[in-house]
Amino acid sequence: MTVAGSYFGLGEVVDRMLLNHLLKIFTALGIYAESFEKPFLECAYEFHTRLQEKHNRCLIYLDASTRKPLIATAKKQLLERHIPAILDK
């Protein structure tokens, strides 16, 4: 892993600086919205839909006592571990 890299998805390493530069090039060329933003937002929508489906399954299958620990775990994975990177910006 490079200093500028971070893990993304299933253990993939992403070079943050390279990604940042590529997105700036897309913006300069006027293709950011169509080539990156639109597909990115579509994926984000799909991801949110899957999360909602999983949430609904949890409500059906799991005991109510599991809800709080499950939310705490999700919060930690989705938010807390990214706080330093967010605060750096």
Phi and psi restraints in degrees (range 20) as a CNS / XPLOR table:
assign (resid 1 and name C) (resid 2 and name N)
       (resid 2 and name CA) (resid 2 and name C) 1.0 -81.2 20.0 2
assign (resid 2 and name N) (resid 2 and name CA)
       (resid 2 and name C) (resid 3 and name N) 1.0 165.0 20.0 2
assign (resid 2 and name C) (resid 3 and name N)
       (resid 3 and name CA) (resid 3 and name C) 1.0 -60.7 20.0 2
assign (resid 3 and name N) (resid 3 and name CA)
       (resid 3 and name C) (resid 4 and name N) 1.0 -38.1 20.0 2
assign (resid 3 and name C) (resid 4 and name N)
       (resid 4 and name CA) (resid 4 and name C) 1.0 -83.3 20.0 2
assign (resid 4 and name N) (resid 4 and name CA)
       (resid 4 and name C) (resid 5 and name N) 1.0 -3.5 20.0 2
assign (resid 4 and name C) (resid 5 and name N)
       (resid 5 and name CA) (resid 5 and name C) 1.0 -89.5 20.0 2
assign (resid 5 and name N) (resid 5 and name CA)
       (resid 5 and name C) (resid 6 and name N) 1.0 164.2 20.0 2
assign (resid 5 and name C) (resid 6 and name N)
       (resid 6 and name CA) (resid 6 and name C) 1.0 -151.1 20.0 2
assign (resid 6 and name N) (resid 6 and name CA)
       (resid 6 and name C) (resid 7 and name N) 1.0 161.3 20.0 2
assign (resid 6 and name C) (resid 7 and name N)
       (resid 7 and name CA) (resid 7 and name C) 1.0 -78.3 20.0 2
assign (resid 7 and name N) (resid 7 and name CA)
       (resid 7 and name C) (resid 8 and name N) 1.0 140.4 20.0 2
assign (resid 7 and name C) (resid 8 and name N)
       (resid 8 and name CA) (resid 8 and name C) 1.0 -138.4 20.0 2
assign (resid 8 and name N) (resid 8 and name CA)
       (resid 8 and name C) (resid 9 and name N) 1.0 132.7 20.0 2
assign (resid 8 and name C) (resid 9 and name N)
       (resid 9 and name CA) (resid 9 and name C) 1.0 66.5 20.0 2
assign (resid 9 and name N) (resid 9 and name CA)
       (resid 9 and name C) (resid 10 and name N) 1.0 -128.6 20.0 2
assign (resid 9 and name C) (resid 10 and name N)
       (resid 10 and name CA) (resid 10 and name C) 1.0 -94.2 20.0 2
assign (resid 10 and name N) (resid 10 and name CA)
       (resid 10 and name C) (resid 11 and name N) 1.0 60.2 20.0 2
assign (resid 10 and name C) (resid 11 and name N)
       (resid 11 and name CA) (resid 11 and name C) 1.0 82.4 20.0 2
assign (resid 11 and name N) (resid 11 and name CA)
       (resid 11 and name C) (resid 12 and name N) 1.0 7.3 20.0 2
assign (resid 11 and name C) (resid 12 and name N)
       (resid 12 and name CA) (resid 12 and name C) 1.0 -74.1 20.0 2
assign (resid 12 and name N) (resid 12 and name CA)
       (resid 12 and name C) (resid 13 and name N) 1.0 142.8 20.0 2
assign (resid 12 and name C) (resid 13 and name N)
       (resid 13 and name CA) (resid 13 and name C) 1.0 -99.3 20.0 2
assign (resid 13 and name N) (resid 13 and name CA)
       (resid 13 and name C) (resid 14 and name N) 1.0 131.5 20.0 2
assign (resid 13 and name C) (resid 14 and name N)
       (resid 14 and name CA) (resid 14 and name C) 1.0 -115.7 20.0 2
assign (resid 14 and name N) (resid 14 and name CA)
       (resid 14 and name C) (resid 15 and name N) 1.0 132.0 20.0 2
assign (resid 14 and name C) (resid 15 and name N)
       (resid 15 and name CA) (resid 15 and name C) 1.0 -83.6 20.0 2
assign (resid 15 and name N) (resid 15 and name CA)
       (resid 15 and name C) (resid 16 and name N) 1.0 104.7 20.0 2
assign (resid 15 and name C) (resid 16 and name N)
       (resid 16 and name CA) (resid 16 and name C) 1.0 -60.8 20.0 2
assign (resid 16 and name N) (resid 16 and name CA)
       (resid 16 and name C) (resid 17 and name N) 1.0 -42.0 20.0 2
assign (resid 16 and name C) (resid 17 and name N)
       (resid 17 and name CA) (resid 17 and name C) 1.0 -64.4 20.0 2
assign (resid 17 and name N) (resid 17 and name CA)
       (resid 17 and name C) (resid 18 and name N) 1.0 -43.0 20.0 2
assign (resid 17 and name C) (resid 18 and name N)
       (resid 18 and name CA) (resid 18 and name C) 1.0 -61.5 20.0 2
assign (resid 18 and name N) (resid 18 and name CA)
       (resid 18 and name C) (resid 19 and name N) 1.0 -46.6 20.0 2
assign (resid 18 and name C) (resid 19 and name N)
       (resid 19 and name CA) (resid 19 and name C) 1.0 -60.3 20.0 2
assign (resid 19 and name N) (resid 19 and name CA)
       (resid 19 and name C) (resid 20 and name N) 1.0 -44.0 20.0 2
assign (resid 19 and name C) (resid 20 and name N)
       (resid 20 and name CA) (resid 20 and name C) 1.0 -59.7 20.0 2
assign (resid 20 and name N) (resid 20 and name CA)
       (resid 20 and name C) (resid 21 and name N) 1.0 -45.2 20.0 2
assign (resid 20 and name C) (resid 21 and name N)
       (resid 21 and name CA) (resid 21 and name C) 1.0 -65.4 20.0 2
assign (resid 21 and name N) (resid 21 and name CA)
       (resid 21 and name C) (resid 22 and name N) 1.0 -41.2 20.0 2
assign (resid 21 and name C) (resid 22 and name N)
       (resid 22 and name CA) (resid 22 and name C) 1.0 -62.2 20.0 2
assign (resid 22 and name N) (resid 22 and name CA)
       (resid 22 and name C) (resid 23 and name N) 1.0 -41.8 20.0 2
assign (resid 22 and name C) (resid 23 and name N)
       (resid 23 and name CA) (resid 23 and name C) 1.0 -68.0 20.0 2
assign (resid 23 and name N) (resid 23 and name CA)
       (resid 23 and name C) (resid 24 and name N) 1.0 -33.9 20.0 2
assign (resid 23 and name C) (resid 24 and name N)
       (resid 24 and name CA) (resid 24 and name C) 1.0 -66.6 20.0 2
assign (resid 24 and name N) (resid 24 and name CA)
       (resid 24 and name C) (resid 25 and name N) 1.0 -38.2 20.0 2
assign (resid 24 and name C) (resid 25 and name N)
       (resid 25 and name CA) (resid 25 and name C) 1.0 -64.6 20.0 2
assign (resid 25 and name N) (resid 25 and name CA)
       (resid 25 and name C) (resid 26 and name N) 1.0 -44.2 20.0 2
assign (resid 25 and name C) (resid 26 and name N)
       (resid 26 and name CA) (resid 26 and name C) 1.0 -56.6 20.0 2
assign (resid 26 and name N) (resid 26 and name CA)
       (resid 26 and name C) (resid 27 and name N) 1.0 -43.9 20.0 2
assign (resid 26 and name C) (resid 27 and name N)
       (resid 27 and name CA) (resid 27 and name C) 1.0 -63.4 20.0 2
assign (resid 27 and name N) (resid 27 and name CA)
       (resid 27 and name C) (resid 28 and name N) 1.0 -47.2 20.0 2
assign (resid 27 and name C) (resid 28 and name N)
       (resid 28 and name CA) (resid 28 and name C) 1.0 -60.7 20.0 2
assign (resid 28 and name N) (resid 28 and name CA)
       (resid 28 and name C) (resid 29 and name N) 1.0 -34.8 20.0 2
assign (resid 28 and name C) (resid 29 and name N)
       (resid 29 and name CA) (resid 29 and name C) 1.0 -82.4 20.0 2
assign (resid 29 and name N) (resid 29 and name CA)
       (resid 29 and name C) (resid 30 and name N) 1.0 -7.3 20.0 2
assign (resid 29 and name C) (resid 30 and name N)
       (resid 30 and name CA) (resid 30 and name C) 1.0 76.4 20.0 2
assign (resid 30 and name N) (resid 30 and name CA)
       (resid 30 and name C) (resid 31 and name N) 1.0 21.4 20.0 2
assign (resid 30 and name C) (resid 31 and name N)
       (resid 31 and name CA) (resid 31 and name C) 1.0 -115.3 20.0 2
assign (resid 31 and name N) (resid 31 and name CA)
       (resid 31 and name C) (resid 32 and name N) 1.0 6.7 20.0 2
assign (resid 31 and name C) (resid 32 and name N)
       (resid 32 and name CA) (resid 32 and name C) 1.0 -58.2 20.0 2
assign (resid 32 and name N) (resid 32 and name CA)
       (resid 32 and name C) (resid 33 and name N) 1.0 -51.9 20.0 2
assign (resid 32 and name C) (resid 33 and name N)
       (resid 33 and name CA) (resid 33 and name C) 1.0 -60.3 20.0 2
assign (resid 33 and name N) (resid 33 and name CA)
       (resid 33 and name C) (resid 34 and name N) 1.0 -46.7 20.0 2
assign (resid 33 and name C) (resid 34 and name N)
       (resid 34 and name CA) (resid 34 and name C) 1.0 -79.0 20.0 2
assign (resid 34 and name N) (resid 34 and name CA)
       (resid 34 and name C) (resid 35 and name N) 1.0 -38.7 20.0 2
assign (resid 34 and name C) (resid 35 and name N)
       (resid 35 and name CA) (resid 35 and name C) 1.0 -86.5 20.0 2
assign (resid 35 and name N) (resid 35 and name CA)
       (resid 35 and name C) (resid 36 and name N) 1.0 -26.6 20.0 2
assign (resid 35 and name C) (resid 36 and name N)
       (resid 36 and name CA) (resid 36 and name C) 1.0 -122.5 20.0 2
assign (resid 36 and name N) (resid 36 and name CA)
       (resid 36 and name C) (resid 37 and name N) 1.0 -55.7 20.0 2
assign (resid 36 and name C) (resid 37 and name N)
       (resid 37 and name CA) (resid 37 and name C) 1.0 -60.2 20.0 2
assign (resid 37 and name N) (resid 37 and name CA)
       (resid 37 and name C) (resid 38 and name N) 1.0 -46.9 20.0 2
assign (resid 37 and name C) (resid 38 and name N)
       (resid 38 and name CA) (resid 38 and name C) 1.0 -60.9 20.0 2
assign (resid 38 and name N) (resid 38 and name CA)
       (resid 38 and name C) (resid 39 and name N) 1.0 -52.6 20.0 2
assign (resid 38 and name C) (resid 39 and name N)
       (resid 39 and name CA) (resid 39 and name C) 1.0 -62.5 20.0 2
assign (resid 39 and name N) (resid 39 and name CA)
       (resid 39 and name C) (resid 40 and name N) 1.0 -36.6 20.0 2
assign (resid 39 and name C) (resid 40 and name N)
       (resid 40 and name CA) (resid 40 and name C) 1.0 -61.5 20.0 2
assign (resid 40 and name N) (resid 40 and name CA)
       (resid 40 and name C) (resid 41 and name N) 1.0 -46.7 20.0 2
assign (resid 40 and name C) (resid 41 and name N)
       (resid 41 and name CA) (resid 41 and name C) 1.0 -66.3 20.0 2
assign (resid 41 and name N) (resid 41 and name CA)
       (resid 41 and name C) (resid 42 and name N) 1.0 -34.4 20.0 2
assign (resid 41 and name C) (resid 42 and name N)
       (resid 42 and name CA) (resid 42 and name C) 1.0 -63.9 20.0 2
assign (resid 42 and name N) (resid 42 and name CA)
       (resid 42 and name C) (resid 43 and name N) 1.0 -42.4 20.0 2
assign (resid 42 and name C) (resid 43 and name N)
       (resid 43 and name CA) (resid 43 and name C) 1.0 -65.7 20.0 2
assign (resid 43 and name N) (resid 43 and name CA)
       (resid 43 and name C) (resid 44 and name N) 1.0 -40.0 20.0 2
assign (resid 43 and name C) (resid 44 and name N)
       (resid 44 and name CA) (resid 44 and name C) 1.0 -62.9 20.0 2
assign (resid 44 and name N) (resid 44 and name CA)
       (resid 44 and name C) (resid 45 and name N) 1.0 -40.9 20.0 2
assign (resid 44 and name C) (resid 45 and name N)
       (resid 45 and name CA) (resid 45 and name C) 1.0 -62.9 20.0 2
assign (resid 45 and name N) (resid 45 and name CA)
       (resid 45 and name C) (resid 46 and name N) 1.0 -45.3 20.0 2
assign (resid 45 and name C) (resid 46 and name N)
       (resid 46 and name CA) (resid 46 and name C) 1.0 -62.0 20.0 2
assign (resid 46 and name N) (resid 46 and name CA)
       (resid 46 and name C) (resid 47 and name N) 1.0 -42.4 20.0 2
assign (resid 46 and name C) (resid 47 and name N)
       (resid 47 and name CA) (resid 47 and name C) 1.0 -61.4 20.0 2
assign (resid 47 and name N) (resid 47 and name CA)
       (resid 47 and name C) (resid 48 and name N) 1.0 -45.2 20.0 2
assign (resid 47 and name C) (resid 48 and name N)
       (resid 48 and name CA) (resid 48 and name C) 1.0 -63.0 20.0 2
assign (resid 48 and name N) (resid 48 and name CA)
       (resid 48 and name C) (resid 49 and name N) 1.0 -40.0 20.0 2
assign (resid 48 and name C) (resid 49 and name N)
       (resid 49 and name CA) (resid 49 and name C) 1.0 -60.8 20.0 2
assign (resid 49 and name N) (resid 49 and name CA)
       (resid 49 and name C) (resid 50 and name N) 1.0 -44.4 20.0 2
assign (resid 49 and name C) (resid 50 and name N)
       (resid 50 and name CA) (resid 50 and name C) 1.0 -64.0 20.0 2
assign (resid 50 and name N) (resid 50 and name CA)
       (resid 50 and name C) (resid 51 and name N) 1.0 -39.1 20.0 2
assign (resid 50 and name C) (resid 51 and name N)
       (resid 51 and name CA) (resid 51 and name C) 1.0 -62.2 20.0 2
assign (resid 51 and name N) (resid 51 and name CA)
       (resid 51 and name C) (resid 52 and name N) 1.0 -41.4 20.0 2
assign (resid 51 and name C) (resid 52 and name N)
       (resid 52 and name CA) (resid 52 and name C) 1.0 -63.9 20.0 2
assign (resid 52 and name N) (resid 52 and name CA)
       (resid 52 and name C) (resid 53 and name N) 1.0 -40.7 20.0 2
assign (resid 52 and name C) (resid 53 and name N)
       (resid 53 and name CA) (resid 53 and name C) 1.0 -62.6 20.0 2
assign (resid 53 and name N) (resid 53 and name CA)
       (resid 53 and name C) (resid 54 and name N) 1.0 -42.0 20.0 2
assign (resid 53 and name C) (resid 54 and name N)
       (resid 54 and name CA) (resid 54 and name C) 1.0 -66.1 20.0 2
assign (resid 54 and name N) (resid 54 and name CA)
       (resid 54 and name C) (resid 55 and name N) 1.0 -39.1 20.0 2
assign (resid 54 and name C) (resid 55 and name N)
       (resid 55 and name CA) (resid 55 and name C) 1.0 -60.5 20.0 2
assign (resid 55 and name N) (resid 55 and name CA)
       (resid 55 and name C) (resid 56 and name N) 1.0 -45.5 20.0 2
assign (resid 55 and name C) (resid 56 and name N)
       (resid 56 and name CA) (resid 56 and name C) 1.0 -62.2 20.0 2
assign (resid 56 and name N) (resid 56 and name CA)
       (resid 56 and name C) (resid 57 and name N) 1.0 -39.8 20.0 2
assign (resid 56 and name C) (resid 57 and name N)
       (resid 57 and name CA) (resid 57 and name C) 1.0 -63.6 20.0 2
assign (resid 57 and name N) (resid 57 and name CA)
       (resid 57 and name C) (resid 58 and name N) 1.0 -39.4 20.0 2
assign (resid 57 and name C) (resid 58 and name N)
       (resid 58 and name CA) (resid 58 and name C) 1.0 -61.8 20.0 2
assign (resid 58 and name N) (resid 58 and name CA)
       (resid 58 and name C) (resid 59 and name N) 1.0 -41.0 20.0 2
assign (resid 58 and name C) (resid 59 and name N)
       (resid 59 and name CA) (resid 59 and name C) 1.0 -62.0 20.0 2
assign (resid 59 and name N) (resid 59 and name CA)
       (resid 59 and name C) (resid 60 and name N) 1.0 -34.9 20.0 2
assign (resid 59 and name C) (resid 60 and name N)
       (resid 60 and name CA) (resid 60 and name C) 1.0 -78.2 20.0 2
assign (resid 60 and name N) (resid 60 and name CA)
       (resid 60 and name C) (resid 61 and name N) 1.0 -45.0 20.0 2
assign (resid 60 and name C) (resid 61 and name N)
       (resid 61 and name CA) (resid 61 and name C) 1.0 -95.6 20.0 2
assign (resid 61 and name N) (resid 61 and name CA)
       (resid 61 and name C) (resid 62 and name N) 1.0 -31.5 20.0 2
assign (resid 61 and name C) (resid 62 and name N)
       (resid 62 and name CA) (resid 62 and name C) 1.0 -93.3 20.0 2
assign (resid 62 and name N) (resid 62 and name CA)
       (resid 62 and name C) (resid 63 and name N) 1.0 152.6 20.0 2
assign (resid 62 and name C) (resid 63 and name N)
       (resid 63 and name CA) (resid 63 and name C) 1.0 -67.2 20.0 2
assign (resid 63 and name N) (resid 63 and name CA)
       (resid 63 and name C) (resid 64 and name N) 1.0 147.4 20.0 2
assign (resid 63 and name C) (resid 64 and name N)
       (resid 64 and name CA) (resid 64 and name C) 1.0 -58.1 20.0 2
assign (resid 64 and name N) (resid 64 and name CA)
       (resid 64 and name C) (resid 65 and name N) 1.0 -27.4 20.0 2
assign (resid 64 and name C) (resid 65 and name N)
       (resid 65 and name CA) (resid 65 and name C) 1.0 -67.7 20.0 2
assign (resid 65 and name N) (resid 65 and name CA)
       (resid 65 and name C) (resid 66 and name N) 1.0 -17.2 20.0 2
assign (resid 65 and name C) (resid 66 and name N)
       (resid 66 and name CA) (resid 66 and name C) 1.0 -81.6 20.0 2
assign (resid 66 and name N) (resid 66 and name CA)
       (resid 66 and name C) (resid 67 and name N) 1.0 -17.7 20.0 2
assign (resid 66 and name C) (resid 67 and name N)
       (resid 67 and name CA) (resid 67 and name C) 1.0 -58.3 20.0 2
assign (resid 67 and name N) (resid 67 and name CA)
       (resid 67 and name C) (resid 68 and name N) 1.0 -53.0 20.0 2
assign (resid 67 and name C) (resid 68 and name N)
       (resid 68 and name CA) (resid 68 and name C) 1.0 -62.1 20.0 2
assign (resid 68 and name N) (resid 68 and name CA)
       (resid 68 and name C) (resid 69 and name N) 1.0 -48.0 20.0 2
assign (resid 68 and name C) (resid 69 and name N)
       (resid 69 and name CA) (resid 69 and name C) 1.0 -63.5 20.0 2
assign (resid 69 and name N) (resid 69 and name CA)
       (resid 69 and name C) (resid 70 and name N) 1.0 -34.4 20.0 2
assign (resid 69 and name C) (resid 70 and name N)
       (resid 70 and name CA) (resid 70 and name C) 1.0 -66.7 20.0 2
assign (resid 70 and name N) (resid 70 and name CA)
       (resid 70 and name C) (resid 71 and name N) 1.0 -43.5 20.0 2
assign (resid 70 and name C) (resid 71 and name N)
       (resid 71 and name CA) (resid 71 and name C) 1.0 -64.0 20.0 2
assign (resid 71 and name N) (resid 71 and name CA)
       (resid 71 and name C) (resid 72 and name N) 1.0 -40.9 20.0 2
assign (resid 71 and name C) (resid 72 and name N)
       (resid 72 and name CA) (resid 72 and name C) 1.0 -61.8 20.0 2
assign (resid 72 and name N) (resid 72 and name CA)
       (resid 72 and name C) (resid 73 and name N) 1.0 -41.3 20.0 2
assign (resid 72 and name C) (resid 73 and name N)
       (resid 73 and name CA) (resid 73 and name C) 1.0 -65.1 20.0 2
assign (resid 73 and name N) (resid 73 and name CA)
       (resid 73 and name C) (resid 74 and name N) 1.0 -45.8 20.0 2
assign (resid 73 and name C) (resid 74 and name N)
       (resid 74 and name CA) (resid 74 and name C) 1.0 -62.6 20.0 2
assign (resid 74 and name N) (resid 74 and name CA)
       (resid 74 and name C) (resid 75 and name N) 1.0 -42.9 20.0 2
assign (resid 74 and name C) (resid 75 and name N)
       (resid 75 and name CA) (resid 75 and name C) 1.0 -59.8 20.0 2
assign (resid 75 and name N) (resid 75 and name CA)
       (resid 75 and name C) (resid 76 and name N) 1.0 -43.9 20.0 2
assign (resid 75 and name C) (resid 76 and name N)
       (resid 76 and name CA) (resid 76 and name C) 1.0 -62.6 20.0 2
assign (resid 76 and name N) (resid 76 and name CA)
       (resid 76 and name C) (resid 77 and name N) 1.0 -45.2 20.0 2
assign (resid 76 and name C) (resid 77 and name N)
       (resid 77 and name CA) (resid 77 and name C) 1.0 -70.5 20.0 2
assign (resid 77 and name N) (resid 77 and name CA)
       (resid 77 and name C) (resid 78 and name N) 1.0 -39.2 20.0 2
assign (resid 77 and name C) (resid 78 and name N)
       (resid 78 and name CA) (resid 78 and name C) 1.0 -87.9 20.0 2
assign (resid 78 and name N) (resid 78 and name CA)
       (resid 78 and name C) (resid 79 and name N) 1.0 -27.6 20.0 2
assign (resid 78 and name C) (resid 79 and name N)
       (resid 79 and name CA) (resid 79 and name C) 1.0 -119.3 20.0 2
assign (resid 79 and name N) (resid 79 and name CA)
       (resid 79 and name C) (resid 80 and name N) 1.0 -59.7 20.0 2
assign (resid 79 and name C) (resid 80 and name N)
       (resid 80 and name CA) (resid 80 and name C) 1.0 -58.4 20.0 2
assign (resid 80 and name N) (resid 80 and name CA)
       (resid 80 and name C) (resid 81 and name N) 1.0 -38.5 20.0 2
assign (resid 80 and name C) (resid 81 and name N)
       (resid 81 and name CA) (resid 81 and name C) 1.0 -72.0 20.0 2
assign (resid 81 and name N) (resid 81 and name CA)
       (resid 81 and name C) (resid 82 and name N) 1.0 -12.2 20.0 2
assign (resid 81 and name C) (resid 82 and name N)
       (resid 82 and name CA) (resid 82 and name C) 1.0 -101.9 20.0 2
assign (resid 82 and name N) (resid 82 and name CA)
       (resid 82 and name C) (resid 83 and name N) 1.0 -3.8 20.0 2
assign (resid 82 and name C) (resid 83 and name N)
       (resid 83 and name CA) (resid 83 and name C) 1.0 -55.7 20.0 2
assign (resid 83 and name N) (resid 83 and name CA)
       (resid 83 and name C) (resid 84 and name N) 1.0 -46.9 20.0 2
assign (resid 83 and name C) (resid 84 and name N)
       (resid 84 and name CA) (resid 84 and name C) 1.0 -57.6 20.0 2
assign (resid 84 and name N) (resid 84 and name CA)
       (resid 84 and name C) (resid 85 and name N) 1.0 -41.4 20.0 2
assign (resid 84 and name C) (resid 85 and name N)
       (resid 85 and name CA) (resid 85 and name C) 1.0 -66.6 20.0 2
assign (resid 85 and name N) (resid 85 and name CA)
       (resid 85 and name C) (resid 86 and name N) 1.0 -38.6 20.0 2
assign (resid 85 and name C) (resid 86 and name N)
       (resid 86 and name CA) (resid 86 and name C) 1.0 -66.4 20.0 2
assign (resid 86 and name N) (resid 86 and name CA)
       (resid 86 and name C) (resid 87 and name N) 1.0 -44.6 20.0 2
assign (resid 86 and name C) (resid 87 and name N)
       (resid 87 and name CA) (resid 87 and name C) 1.0 -67.4 20.0 2
assign (resid 87 and name N) (resid 87 and name CA)
       (resid 87 and name C) (resid 88 and name N) 1.0 -29.2 20.0 2
assign (resid 87 and name C) (resid 88 and name N)
       (resid 88 and name CA) (resid 88 and name C) 1.0 -65.4 20.0 2
assign (resid 88 and name N) (resid 88 and name CA)
       (resid 88 and name C) (resid 89 and name N) 1.0 -25.3 20.0 2
